[in-house]
């Protein structure tokens, strides 16, 4: 069965599901927007690898440096919890 509608915008997807127009598979962190929907977790947790890239010249921006430091902390913590 082919999808009849595809979107990357959960603000559009969840209202459609809530109105009975279909179903979706969404990341757990997106389900906070799922008002009016029944959320059923998948039986086995799924994950995917993502990347982060930035221009070398961006290192001089304090906010970008702080974000990069935070991101490293979060990913290192997640890696330790998986191991």
Residue pairs with C-beta under 8 A, 6 or more apart in sequence:
4 22
5 16
5 21
5 22
7 13
10 26
10 30
10 33
10 34
11 33
13 24
13 26
14 24
14 26
14 33
14 34
14 35
14 36
14 37
15 36
16 22
17 23
17 24
17 34
17 36
17 37
18 34
18 35
18 36
18 37
25 42
26 34
28 41
31 37
31 39
52 68
52 71
54 64
54 68
58 64
59 65
